């Protein structure tokens, strides 16, 4: 019982010390010269021929690891 009361008191003190979460300004990422994390976007659907000439669509490979190599000669 005493442990629970101490834990509740500790949580309450932490919340009061942290202050209200509203009214805070957003971080100035440009001023800190950092880029915020943006979750990756899904790859667009496309289809390409495999070595045997059959068409393979990205949607057909859902749930599998897909590694793409793009190269060119100039």
N, C-alpha and C positions, 0 to 999 in steps of 0.2 A: 504494500500500500504506500509506504513512504517513498519507494523508488518511483512509483507512478507519479506522485505529487512533485517530486524533484524534477522528473522528466518534463512534466507539463509546465512547471515554472521556468525551466530552462528554455523551452520552446517559446513561451510567452515573452521572456526577456529578449530572446533573439529577434522575434518579430517586431517588438517595440523598438529595439536598437536599429534595426534595418530601415525603419521609416516607411512612409507610404511609397508604393511603387508607381503611383500615378504622378504626372506632372514632371517627370524626369525628361530631360532632353535626350534625343537620340545621339549616339556617339558620332563624332566628327571623323569618319574614316579617311576622308581626303586629307584632313589636317595631320592625321597620324601616318599618312602615306602607306596605308594598308588597304587591301581589298576584302570586303566582307564575303563570307562563304555563301555561295548560291548553289542549291541542290542541282545535280545534273538533270538535264532534260532528256526525255526518251528520244532514241534515234528515230529518224523518219523512216517510214516503210519504203523498202526498195527491193528490187529483184535483179540478180546478176546470173549469168550462165556459169556453171561449174566446168571442170575440165572435160567432162563427158558431154557437154553441150546442153544439159538439162537446166532449166531455170530454177534457181533457189531463191526463195523469198525470206527476208529477215523474219517475218511473222512465223514462218515454219520452224524457226530455231528458238522460239520463245522458251525460256527456262534453261537454255544451254549457254555455255560460254562461247562467245563469238569474238574472234580476233581478226581484225581487218588490217591488211597491209596495202597502203597506197603508194605507188612509186611512179616515176615518170622519167623519161630521158628527154633532154632538151637539145 
